[in-house]
Structure formats: structure tokens, C-alpha cells
Amino acid sequence: MRLPNLENAEISESKITSICFPPHTVPAKAKPLLQFGFDLVRWEALVLALKQHASDNEVALEEKTIFGTRYIIDGLLKAPDGRLLNIRAAWYIYANGDVPRFVTAHPLRRRRL
């Protein structure tokens, strides 16, 4: 199963800047993004890559909550430098809507090919 309603997916600039590239520190999840060519100046490149990641990979876990449904997607994300980064991305669709909203992403151990 793929992320439902991907064509309507929303990833805000503030979500990318606060979660993936926070200004006060460089968290563990930001280091690989920076090393693979993503950066705060071109945050839109990460938005496009995350949407492509959701399109290319199956949902690994679907979890119903009282507020809606959380979707976890594991797989390879193509970076601006052409390399592939194995990540886990979380998306959420609220019970009263159908728009997938990006929650967070972090690197996974490299997949052995």
C-alpha cells in the first residue's frame, strides 16, 4: 500500500526548517541530510524528495489513533548529490480529513544491496 492521497500531501517550510534543520543545533537526523547535499537554503528540494520517497516506497506501518492514522514509510531517498539515503518518514492523516501531512524523517541503517 502507498500513502493515500499523496497528490494532496502537505509539507510546510516550517516543518522542514524546525524538524529537519533546526536553527539551534544540528540533530542526528540533519547530519546525513546535510552530508548528502540537502540544506536549509534549498529546503524545497527536500520536500520534493520526501514526496518522491512516499511515491516510491510502500507504507511499512499503518497505525490508527483517536486523532487519525499515522503512516510510516521506510526506503531510499534520492539526494541532490545523486546518492541514496535510507530513511524512515512519518506522515499523518487526521480523522476529519484526507490530506497526508509530513511529521518527521530520520535516517535508518544503510540497506545492504
N, C-alpha and C positions, 0 to 999 in steps of 0.2 A: 504494500500500500504506500502511496505517495502522500505528501502533505496535502490535505484537502484545500481547495480554493487557492492554490499557490498564486494564481494570476492576480489575486487581490491582496497578497501578502504585504505587510507594512513593517518597515524597519526605519525608525526615525534617526535623524542625525544625533539627537541627544542620547539615544540608546547606544549607538556605536561609540560616541565620544566618552560617555560615562562608564560603560561596561567594558569595552574593548581597549580604549585608550584613555583611561582617566588621567587628569592633569597632575595629580599629586604624586603618583607613584607609577612604576611600570610593573603591573602584576604578572604573575607567571603566564597567564593566558595571553598577554600582549607581546611578550618577548618573541615567541615564534612568528606572530603576525608581522612584527617589525623586521625580523630576520628574513622573511620570505617576500618582502617588498611592499607590504601594506603600510600605510601611515595615516596620520590624522589629517593631513592636508588633503589627501585624496580619499576621504572616507567613503565616497560613493563607490569606489572600486570594491571595497569590502561588502557593501550592500549587494552589488551585482553578483559577487562571488558566492555570498550566502544564499541568495535566491537560486543560483545555479546549483549549489550544493543540495538544496532541498529538491530541486528538479531531478538531479542525477541519482539520488540515493533514496532507498526505501526508509520508511519510518521503522525504527528499531523498537520503540516502546510507545504505547499509547496509554495514557493514564487519565481516567475520569476523576474529577474533583467536584466539590459542590459549586465551584465557580465556572467550570468548563472542562476543557480537555487539554492536557499537555502532551506534546509530541516531541520525541527525542529522535534525532537523525544523526547517525554515525556514518562517516565516509570521507572520501578525499575531496579536498577543496583546492581548486587551481589558483595559485598565487600569481601576482603580477610578474614575478621573475620566471614563471613557467614551471616551477616545481610544484609538487603536490604535497599538501599538508593534511594529515589525518585529524579530523576534528569531530567533536560532538556538539551539535547545535540543539537548543531547546526553543520550541515555539509553543504558543498558547492560543487557543480559540475559546473565547468566553461563551458561556451558555446562552446568552441572549444575542449572539451574533454568529457570523461565519467567516470573519476576517482573521487569518493567521497573523499573529504578532510575534516578532522575534523577541526572545527573552535573553539568551546568552549563548556563548560558544567558548569552548576551550579545547586545547589540543589533546589528542589521545596518543597512546604509544604508536609508533610507526608500524604500519601493517607490513608484514613480510609478504613479498610478491613471489 
